[in-house]
């Protein structure tokens, strides 16, 4: 008997995890719930090598991807996915396992769990170690999630800036190394950093460079597309847009 369409939709929307639907749920002795998932996305069937839709099932596999916590107890996922034969004659890939954007091949975490870990740092001001503790993840995993989420900010075009604020910050100690040929020391790490901020708008920190000379400021300005800006601070008398 075919399942009513309404129930199929409910099962797919229950967790809000695109590409899978809930088959059944069981409660474990420790109070946790084990959720059995099945694939609910036809785009999981194309061969990753040639892109042809598979029609012959090779077998089945069960993976245990981790996801965001639900309520007071953790959900233990069991994804029952299928292995397919690729019958395309010229394809080097003979078989493959289903994959969806939220659970790529070989992934132990859902994409939205990684994304949530990164956004805790990017948007909520959490530290890496605190986000790792809250979500029961490793430090490298959370840091990689943050790098991914931060690209949306760092690679976005800078806002229109009316007044550019320039400030100097002293951090750490200067570091240097001795030239093996001349025996002279040269500076390899300056203790001074120069930060650039949107002084009147809401752009926040726009960039930061090592050093505090006018040359350092001009180098940053030459590689940054800021329109209509007017420098503020002690550099305003020496730095002009376009120079």
Backbone as a ProteinNet text record, in pm:
[ID]
protein_1_A
[PRIMARY]
XXXXXXXXXXXXXXXXXXXXXXXXXXXXXXXXXXXXXXXXXXXXXXXXXXXXXXXXXXXXXXXXXXXXXXXXXXXXXXXXXXXXXXXXXXXXXXXXXXXXXXXXXXXXXXXXXXXXXXXXXXXXXXXXXXXXXXXXXXXXXXXXXXXXXXXXXXXXXXXXXXXXXXXXXXXXXXXXXXXXXXXXXXXXXXXXXXXXXXXXXXXXXXXXXXXXXXXXXXXXXXXXXXXXXXXXXXXXXXXXXXX
[TERTIARY]
85.1	0	88.2	60.3	142.5	110.4	215.1	197.4	132.6	32.7	-29	75.4	53	149.1	170	63.7	74.6	171.4	162.1	253	395.9	413.2	548.3	609.4	529.1	577.7	613.7	530.5	556.5	687.4	709.3	832.1	955.5	942.1	1056.4	1083.8	978.1	993.2	1016.2	1005.8	1008.5	1137	1249.8	1378.4	1428.6	1368.7	1418	1553.2	1590.2	1718.2	1692.4	1724.6	1692.6	1758.7	1679.2	1732.7	1703.4	1653.6	1621.2	1484.5	1423.5	1297.5	1306.6	1222.3	1223.8	1144.3	1208.4	1140.8	1077.7	1152	1099.2	1191.8	1141.6	1217	1204.7	1312.9	1310.6	1381.9	1334.6	1395.5	1491.5	1614	1717.4	1708.2	1783.3	1777.8	1826.8	1919.9	1973.2	1888.2	1773.1	1683.9	1699.6	1805.6	1824	1727.5	1710.8	1624.6	1709.6	1685.8	1754.6	1658.3	1699.6	1615.2	1670.2	1586.1	1624	1578.3	1672.7	1647.1	1660.7	1583.9	1597	1612.1	1670.8	1694.5	1563.6	1545.5	1424.2	1461.1	1564.7	1612.9	1659.1	1590.4	1625.2	1762.8	1812.5	1943.6	2057.5	2023.6	2127.9	2167	2093.7	2116.2	2215.1	2243.5	2339.4	2479.9	2549.9	2687.9	2775.5	2857.9	2943	3050.4	3077	3181.1	3125.5	3012.6	2960.2	2828.3	2758.4	2634.5	2510.3	2524.5	2409.5	2333.6	2199.8	2117.2	2128.4	2151.9	2161.2	2021.6	2008.5	1879	1886.2	2006.3	2021.3	2086.6	2019.6	2070.9	2173.1	2286.7	2390.5	2372.7	2334.1	2318.3	2277.6	2299.1	2261.6	2374.8	2370.4	2470.2	2401.8	2457.2	2404.2	2516.6	2496.3	2594.6	2534.3	2620.1	2577.4	2617.3	2560.9	2596.1	2543.7	2623.1	2581	2519	2419.2	2346.9	2331.9	2265.4	2239.5	2159.2	2179.5	2101	1953.9	1869.7	1725.3	1677	1621.1	1572.7	1686.7	1657.6	1755.2	1842.8	1801.7	1880.3	1919.8	2030.2	2083.9	2009.8	1992.9	1935.8	2048.6	2033.3	2131.5	2075.5	2137.2	2089.4	2144.6	2061.2	2102.1	2045.9	2134.7	2089.9	2104.6	1991.2	1988.7	1991	2108.9	2121.8	2158.2	2152	2171.5	2300.2	2355.2	2466.8	2410	2460.7	2409.5	2520.2	2478.9	2568.6	2560.7	2674.8	2675.2	2691.7	2591.8	2590.4	2634.6	2689.1	2740.2	2870	2875.1	2987.2	3121.9	3125.5	3253.5	3289.7	3212.1	3237.9	3337.5	3440.8	3538.1	3484.7	3375.6	3317.7	3212.1	3236.1	3143.6	3027.8	3050.5	2944.4	2967.6	2863.6	2874.1	2762.1	2778.3	2678.2	2606.7	2480.4	2402.4	2466.8	2451.7	2502.6	2407.9	2397.1	2314.1	2395.8	2357.7	2436.7	2455.5	2354.9	2367.2	2457.6	2470.9	2556.3	2639.3	2750.6	2836.3	2895.6	2956	3015.7	3123.9	3115.3	3215.5	3202.8	3101.4	3087.7	3032.3	3088.3	3038.5	2951.6	2949.5	2868.5	2782.3	2662.5	2580	2637.2	2606.4	2657.3	2602.4	2478.7	2423.5	2483.7	2533.7	2604.5	2736.4	2808.8	2933.7	2906.6	2799.1	2766.3	2727.2	2649.6	2609.2	2728.4	2826.2	2947.3	3023.7	3036.4	3106.7	3034.3	2901.6	2823.9	2823.7	2842	2851.5	2969.9	3075.6	3194.2	3178	3132.4	3120.9	3014.6	2899.7	2785.8	2760.4	2788	2753.4	2871.6	2991.3	3107.8	3159.7	3122.2	3170.9	3315.8	3388.4	3524.1	3516.8	3625	3628.6	3611.1	3682.9	3678.2	3539.7	3472	3338.4	3237.5	3245.2	3155.5	3180.2	3306.5	3339.8	3279.3	3285	3227.4	3075.4	3012.6	2866.9	2812.5	2881.5	2832.4	2901.7	2993.1	3064.9	3143	3217.5	3300.4	3445.2	3533.5	3675.3	3709.5	3820.1	3863.8	3889.2	3962.7	3985.6	3856.2	3758.3	3632.2	3558.9	3553.1	3485.6	3561.6	3693.1	3772.2	3753.5	3746.2	3723.1	3583	3484.7	3350.6	3348.4	3426.8	3434.5	3499.6	3606.3	3671.4	3573.3	3494	3396.7	3293.6	3240.3	3139.4	3198.8	3325.3	3388.1	3413.2	3424.9	3450.4	3336.2	3215.8	3103.8	3116.9	3194.7	3216.4	3344.8	3452.5	3582.2	3589.1	3514.3	3517.7	3408.5	3322.6	3216.2	3274.3	3214.7	3262.6	3252.7	3351.8	3349.5	3239.8	3182.5	3074.7	3129.3	3038.4	3076.6	3122.3	3239.4	3297.9	3313	3251.9	3262.6	3387.4	3414.3	3532	3603.7	3729.7	3810.3	3887.1	3860.9	3934.6	4058.1	4171.2	4298.9	4354.2	4381.4	4428.6	4545.2	4635.6	4753.2	4739.9	4782	4774.4	4908.9	4954.3	5079.6	5046	5103.7	5075.7	5202.1	5231.9	5346.3	5479.6	5579.9	5715.1	5763	5851.9	5907.5	5995.7	5995.6	6077.2	6167.9	6284.7	6380	6464.8	6540.6	6632.6	6761.3	6870.5	7001.6	7032.5	7077.8	7119.1	7248.5	7249.5	7367	7487.2	7463.7	7574.4	7632.4	7545.1	7593	7605.9	7536.5	7539.2	7449.8	7378.2	7291.7	7152	7087.1	6951.8	6851.8	6744.2	6636.5	6503.3	6410.3	6280.6	6192.8	6140.7	6050.6	5906.8	5887	5751.5	5745.1	5666.2	5653.7	5555.2	5583.7	5489.8	5372.1	5381.1	5272.9	5186.4	5055.6	4958.8	4871.2	4828.4	4738.9	4604.6	4498.6	4363.3	4286.7	4198.3	4116.5	3970.3	3896.5	3757	3669.5	3541.7	3441	3399.8	3455.8	3442.7	3301.2	3226.1	3092.3	2980.7	3012.2	2909.4	2905.4	2859.1	2841.8	2927.2	3029.5	3114.4	3208.7	3235.2	3325.3	3468.1	3541	3680.3	3686.8	3755.9	3767.9	3894.5	3996.8	4123.1	4226.4	4335.6	4444.7	4574.1	4678.5	4808.3	4916.6	5025.1	5139.2	5218.7	5262	5335.2	5246.3	5309.6	5231.4	5282.3	5356.6	5407.5	5304.8	5327	5239.4	5245.8	5361.8	5376.1	5287	5276.7	5189.5	5044	5006.5	4869	4841.1	4932.3	4913.3	4908.3	4986.1	4983.8	4846.6	4788.4	4654.7	4551.8	4559.9	4464.5	4474.1	4595.8	4614.5	4550.1	4533.5	4475.4	4331.7	4271.6	4136.3	4049.3	3931.7	3839.8	3745.4	3782.4	3698.6	3667.8	3539.5	3499.2	3450	3484.5	3432.2	3480.7	3599.4	3645.3	3724.9	3729.5	3811.6	3883.2	4017.8	4087.9	4068.3	4063.2	4052.1	4168.4	4204.7	4315.2	4441.8	4555.3	4679.5	4729.3	4677.2	4718.6	4644.7	4542.2	4458.8	4535.9	4641.8	4718.2	4814.1	4841	4941.7	4886.3	4766.4	4709.2	4592.4	4592.3	4481.1	4436.9	4306.2	4259.8	4319.7	4359.2	4417.4	4565.6	4629.2	4774.3	4843.6
-120.2	0	124.5	213.2	333.2	431.8	493.3	589.7	716.4	770.9	896.2	1006	1091.3	1197.7	1291.6	1317.4	1408	1352.9	1219.3	1159.7	1161.8	1139.3	1144.6	1282.3	1386.6	1524	1552.3	1504.4	1526.4	1459.7	1336.6	1264.9	1338	1397.9	1468.5	1600.3	1664.1	1795.7	1788.1	1669.5	1657.7	1713.3	1680.7	1727.3	1852.5	1884.6	1999.5	1975.4	1847.4	1811.3	1770.2	1858.6	1835.8	1708.4	1629.2	1510.2	1380	1382.8	1260.3	1275	1161.9	1160.8	1058.8	1074.3	987.2	860.3	744.2	615.8	569	575.3	537.7	593.2	595.9	647.1	546.2	519.4	430.7	498.3	470.2	527.7	427.2	474.3	387.4	382.8	290.3	271.8	393.9	470.6	589	713.8	699.4	812.2	880.4	850.8	910.9	848.8	919.6	868.8	836	720.4	678.8	697.7	780.4	814.9	746.8	665.9	596.2	678.5	711.6	797.3	719.4	761.3	707.9	825.4	801.1	906.9	950.2	1081.2	1137.2	1242.2	1213.2	1308.6	1231.1	1251.9	1179.9	1219.2	1337.2	1380.6	1305.7	1214.8	1133.2	1015.3	991	874	893.6	1013.4	1025.9	982	919.3	877.6	1001.5	1008.4	1127.1	1143.1	1037.6	1045.5	1090.1	1031.2	1060.9	1137.2	1137.6	1211.6	1139.3	1015.2	938.2	880.2	885.5	830.7	678.7	626.5	482	421.7	298.4	229.8	94.7	47.2	-84.7	-72.8	-125.7	-119.4	-230.7	-193.7	-291.1	-347.9	-263.2	-307.1	-188.9	-200.4	-93.6	-68.2	47.5	86	169.1	166.7	245.8	333.1	463.4	556.8	628.2	692.5	757.3	904.8	985.6	1128.1	1198.7	1288.6	1367.8	1497.1	1543.3	1663.9	1754.4	1866	1958.5	1890.2	1930.6	1871	1911.6	1822.2	1847.2	1827	1931.7	1920.1	1897.5	1824.9	1803.2	1680.7	1592.5	1472.3	1468.5	1404.3	1398.8	1295.8	1325.7	1229.7	1151	1020.2	934.4	896.4	946.4	920.6	788.7	718.6	603.5	624.7	655.7	682.9	555.6	500.6	379.7	423.1	427.9	469	348.9	369.2	259.5	275.9	161.8	158.4	124.5	196	180.2	133.8	58.3	25.2	135.1	177.8	268.2	181.9	182.5	94.4	166.5	288.1	361.7	296.6	258.5	178.8	249.4	378.7	448.5	509.9	483.6	544.6	461	523.2	447.7	408.2	471.8	443.2	333.8	218.8	107.3	111.8	162.3	170	290.9	333	448.8	442.1	519.5	528.1	661.2	662.1	785	894.8	1016.5	1133.4	1249.3	1337.4	1457	1576.4	1698	1814.9	1824.4	1786.4	1796	1687.1	1574.3	1465.3	1417.5	1482.6	1440	1302	1246.7	1113.6	1112.7	1016.3	1001.4	1098.5	1186.1	1287.3	1224.6	1262.1	1218.2	1323	1443.5	1553.1	1607.8	1654.4	1719.9	1857.7	1906.3	2037.4	2147.5	2132.4	2238.9	2239.4	2126.3	2125.8	2200	2175.6	2249.6	2398.5	2430.5	2571.1	2640.3	2571.1	2629.8	2654.3	2563.5	2581.4	2706	2725	2843	2972.3	2970	3092.8	3132.8	3038.1	3074.8	3167.9	3148.1	3232.5	3360.5	3345.7	3462.1	3560.4	3512.4	3599.7	3620.1	3518.4	3526.1	3559.3	3571.2	3608	3496.9	3374.4	3262.3	3232	3172.8	3126.7	2989.1	2949.8	2819.8	2707.5	2717.9	2610.3	2601	2715.5	2711.1	2649.2	2685.3	2625.6	2475.5	2435.2	2292.5	2218	2278.5	2214.6	2206.6	2314.6	2317.3	2214.2	2196.8	2108.1	1972.2	1951.2	1824.1	1792.3	1892	1877.9	1904.2	1870.9	1896.6	2040.3	2089.1	2226.1	2244.6	2153.6	2172.8	2174.1	2092.6	2089.2	2222.3	2278.8	2407.2	2518.2	2515.7	2619	2614.9	2495.2	2483.9	2533.5	2504.5	2557.8	2709.3	2767.2	2913.1	2971.5	2908.9	2958.4	2959.8	2854.6	2847.1	2958	2979.8	3083.1	3223.1	3237.7	3370.6	3414.8	3319.4	3358.1	3442.4	3417.6	3498.2	3643.9	3671.5	3809.3	3866.7	3790.4	3841.6	3857.1	3776.3	3784.6	3874.4	3926.6	4016.5	4154.9	4229.1	4364.6	4452.6	4538.7	4629.2	4733.5	4780.8	4880.6	5017.3	5104.9	5242.3	5307.9	5368.5	5426.5	5576.4	5653.2	5799	5847.7	5790.7	5828.5	5701.3	5693.1	5575.6	5601.7	5521.8	5533.4	5444.9	5500.4	5428.1	5430.8	5315	5305.7	5208.7	5234.3	5149.7	5070	4944.9	4856.5	4788.1	4789.3	4720.8	4584.3	4480.3	4345.8	4260.8	4192.6	4102.9	4174.8	4100.9	4154.7	4145.8	4237.1	4226.5	4102.5	4043.1	3924.8	3951.1	3896.7	3915.8	3792.9	3794.4	3684.6	3741.4	3668.8	3717.2	3663.3	3754.2	3716.3	3635.8	3517.1	3429	3483	3567	3620.4	3747.7	3841.1	3970	3972.7	3882.3	3880.8	3986.1	4062.5	4167.5	4111.4	4175.1	4134.4	4212.3	4146.2	4214.6	4178	4273.4	4256	4164.8	4060	3968.3	3978.9	4030.6	4046.6	4171.1	4268.1	4395.2	4380.9	4453.7	4449.6	4543.4	4629.1	4723.8	4675.2	4688.7	4658.6	4781.1	4801.9	4912.3	4856.2	4903.9	4860.6	4969	4927.3	5019.7	4990.7	5093.6	5075.3	5177.4	5142.1	5234	5325.7	5446.2	5532.9	5584.9	5607.8	5665.9	5568.4	5460.8	5365	5243.4	5133.9	5010.2	4898.1	4932.7	4830.9	4762.7	4825.9	4764.8	4762	4656.6	4641.3	4601.9	4682.1	4656.9	4580.8	4596.5	4528.6	4558.9	4483.4	4502.4	4457.8	4538.1	4506.6	4518.1	4450.8	4459.7	4585.7	4656.6	4781	4900.9	5020.3	5142.1	5261.6	5237.9	5349.5	5390.1	5509.2	5556.2	5461.5	5404.1	5308.1	5186.3	5140.4	5027.2	5062.3	5185.2	5230.4	5241.5	5301.1	5319.5	5186.4	5090.4	4958.1	4894.3	4906.1	4849.9	4922.6	5056.1	5133.5	5100.1	5070.6	5042.3	4911.1	4819.5	4688.7	4676.2	4787.6	4783.7	4883.6	4839.6	4924.9	4995.8	5115	5197.1	5326.9	5354.9	5474.7	5582.5	5703.2	5816.7	5828.5	5773.1	5775.6	5901.9	5934.9	6044.1	5994	5979.8	5926.6	6014	5948	6018.3	5977.7	6063.4	6032	6101.7	6060.9	6132.7	6112.1	6007.2	5984.1	6075	6146.6	6222.2	6331.7	6380.3	6488.4	6434.5	6302	6248.2	6147.5	6094.1	5994.9	6054.5	6038.7	6087.1	5973.8	5956.4	5853.7	5871.5	5761.3	5767.8	5785.1	5811.4	5828.9	5695.1
0	0	0	-92.8	-104.9	5.8	61.6	169.7	116.9	188.9	145.6	129	31.2	0.8	119	195.7	310.3	414.1	442.1	538.9	488.9	360	303.5	320.1	301.6	317.1	461.8	554.8	697.4	738.3	691.8	726.8	674.3	556.8	497.6	568.7	621.2	683.6	833.7	891.9	1037.1	1097.6	1039	1090.8	1020.5	906.9	830.9	768.3	752.3	692.7	548.5	456.9	316.1	264.4	194.7	128.5	197.7	321.6	393.8	459.7	489.3	562.6	674.7	774.3	891.4	861.6	878.9	859.8	989.9	1099	1230.2	1337.8	1461.5	1576.5	1689.6	1758.1	1873.9	1990.1	2111.6	2230.5	2291.7	2320.5	2374.9	2526.7	2585.9	2731.2	2806.4	2746.3	2814	2792.3	2727.8	2706.9	2572.4	2502.5	2370.6	2269.6	2158.7	2052.1	1930.4	1875.5	1752.6	1636.9	1542	1428.4	1303.1	1240.9	1118	998.3	912.6	797.4	667.7	566.7	431.7	336.4	223.2	125	60.9	51.5	-8.3	-112.6	-189.3	-288.8	-411.9	-523.8	-646	-698.6	-659.1	-707.8	-639	-546.4	-483	-570.8	-678	-762.3	-875.8	-924.7	-1034.4	-993.8	-1086.4	-1060.6	-1043.7	-940.5	-920.7	-1028.2	-1104.7	-1207.3	-1342.4	-1385	-1518.5	-1515.5	-1401	-1389	-1436.5	-1483.4	-1532.1	-1413.4	-1419.6	-1312.2	-1309.5	-1190.8	-1174.9	-1163.2	-1212.1	-1208.1	-1138.1	-1109.1	-1048.8	-911.6	-809	-672.5	-651.5	-594.1	-561.7	-421.1	-327.1	-189.1	-103.6	25.1	117.7	215.7	279.2	378.9	486.1	605.2	716.2	770.2	770	824.6	944.5	1022.1	1146.1	1148.3	1063.3	1064.2	1188.4	1241.8	1358	1310.5	1386.5	1348.7	1470.8	1452.5	1562.2	1672.6	1797.7	1907.3	1899.3	1946.8	1950.6	2093.7	2153.9	2290	2388.3	2494.6	2601.1	2576.5	2487.8	2461	2313.8	2286.4	2151.2	2067.7	1939.4	1846.2	1780.7	1776.4	1710.1	1573.5	1467.7	1332.3	1279.2	1203.8	1124.2	984.2	892.4	755	674	630.2	548.3	400.9	345.9	206.1	118.8	-10.1	-104.1	-184	-221.8	-315.6	-453.8	-552.4	-687.9	-782.4	-884.7	-995	-1099	-1150.5	-1265.9	-1390.2	-1478.3	-1595	-1721.9	-1703.8	-1819.4	-1866.1	-1991.5	-2042.5	-2027	-2056.4	-2052.4	-1918.8	-1814.4	-1683.8	-1603.6	-1547.5	-1467.2	-1330.1	-1286.8	-1156.5	-1172.1	-1112.5	-1128.8	-1030.4	-911.7	-812.6	-723	-652.1	-563	-461.1	-353.5	-246.9	-256.1	-220.8	-226.6	-142.8	-190.4	-118.9	-144.4	-48.1	-60.2	-11.7	-48.3	-6	144.7	222.7	368.1	425.5	355.1	401.6	283.8	254.8	143	169.1	67.3	78.4	186.1	276.6	380.8	496.3	494.1	599.6	726.6	840.1	969.7	1036.8	980.2	1032.3	920.1	954.3	854	823	703.9	664.3	753.9	800.2	883.9	1023.6	1072.6	1200.3	1187.4	1080.3	1056.5	1041.3	967.5	947.6	1077	1162	1289.3	1379.6	1376.6	1457.3	1413	1282	1232.6	1259.9	1252	1275.8	1422.1	1513	1654.9	1678.9	1605.7	1620.5	1540.3	1416.7	1328.6	1374.8	1417.7	1446.9	1595.4	1677.9	1819.7	1909.3	1852	1931.7	2020.4	1994.9	2075.1	2040.5	2133.6	2105.7	2040.5	1977.1	1910.6	2012.2	2124	2222.7	2286.6	2306.8	2366.5	2270.6	2143	2044.1	2033.1	2042.2	2036.4	2155	2272.8	2391.3	2381.7	2336	2330	2230.7	2119.7	2014	2012.9	2110.1	2121.8	1993.8	1949.6	1830	1866	1774.7	1797.4	1759.1	1814.2	1783.5	1633.1	1565.7	1421.4	1340	1379.1	1305.4	1314.9	1433.8	1452.6	1380.2	1386.4	1321.1	1169.8	1113.4	970.1	934.1	1021.8	998.5	1002.4	1092.4	1099.9	974.7	926.5	804.7	687.2	677.2	568.6	580	700.8	720.4	706	742.8	736.5	593.1	501	361.3	306.4	353.7	307.4	345.5	450.3	495.7	436.6	445.2	399.3	247.9	173.4	27.6	-28.8	57.5	11.4	-18.4	-111.2	-140.1	-15.4	2.9	117.3	99.7	210	199	159.3	119.8	91.6	222	219.1	339.8	319.6	410.4	403.3	475.2	593.2	671.5	714.1	675.5	708.9	837.1	939.3	1063.5	1061.1	1100.3	1101.3	1242.6	1297.6	1435	1441.9	1535.5	1553.5	1682.2	1676.3	1792.1	1810.9	1934.3	1965.9	2024	1966.1	2013.8	2005.6	2113.3	2114.8	2109.5	2071.7	2059.8	1915.6	1878.5	1743	1731.4	1613.9	1588.6	1469.8	1477.1	1368.5	1347.2	1240.6	1211.8	1154	1176.5	1132.4	993.9	909.3	775	784.3	727	736.8	659.8	560.9	480.9	540.3	580.6	631.8	783.9	852.2	997.5	1060.7	979.2	1031.3	1059.8	1157.9	1193.3	1110.3	1071.5	999.5	1063.8	1060.4	1123.4	1038	1098.9	1028.1	1076.6	1196.3	1249.4	1334.7	1289.1	1359.6	1474.9	1583.8	1696.4	1675.7	1576.2	1549.7	1433.7	1452.2	1346.9	1326.2	1201.8	1168.9	1126.6	1192.3	1159.5	1087.8	997.1	918.8	948.3	989.3	1027.4	956.3	945.3	892.1	1006.5	1010.1	1126.7	1147.8	1040.8	1055.1	1021.1	951.6	911	1001.3	945.8	1022	964.9	888.9	827.5	923.1	1038.2	1135.4	1087.2	1123.7	1083.6	937.2	857.8	714.5	679.6	759.3	730.1	835.6	833.3	928.4	863.3	880.2	821.5	927.6	904	993.9	962.5	1066.7	1048.7	1073.4	1082.1	1108.5	1029.6	925.3	844.9	741.2	683.5	576.4	457.6	431.8	321.8	344	468.8	498.2	469.9	507.2	484.1	335.2	260.8	117.3	43.4	89.9	26.7	42.2	161.9	183	98.4	92.3	13.5	-134.8	-181.6	-323.3	-364	-269.5	-301.2	-253.6	-210.8	-156.3	-230.9	-269.1	-344.5	-248.3	-208.4	-122.2	-195	-206.9	-280.7	-185.8	-215.2	-141.1	0.7	29.8	167.3	197.9	326	375.1	499.6	497.1	613.6	736.1	852	978.9	1067.8	1161.1	1250.3	1207	1265.5	1239.2	1096.7	1025.7	887.6	789.6	836	743	670.8	730.4	666.9	562.3	568.2	477.7	378	406.1	318.7	244.1	114	31.6	-60.8	-81.2	-172.5	-310.7	-371.9	-505.1	-507.8	-393.4	-391.8	-381.5
[MASK]
+++++++++++++++++++++++++++++++++++++++++++++++++++++++++++++++++++++++++++++++++++++++++++++++++++++++++++++++++++++++++++++++++++++++++++++++++++++++++++++++++++++++++++++++++++++++++++++++++++++++++++++++++++++++++++++++++++++++++++++++++++

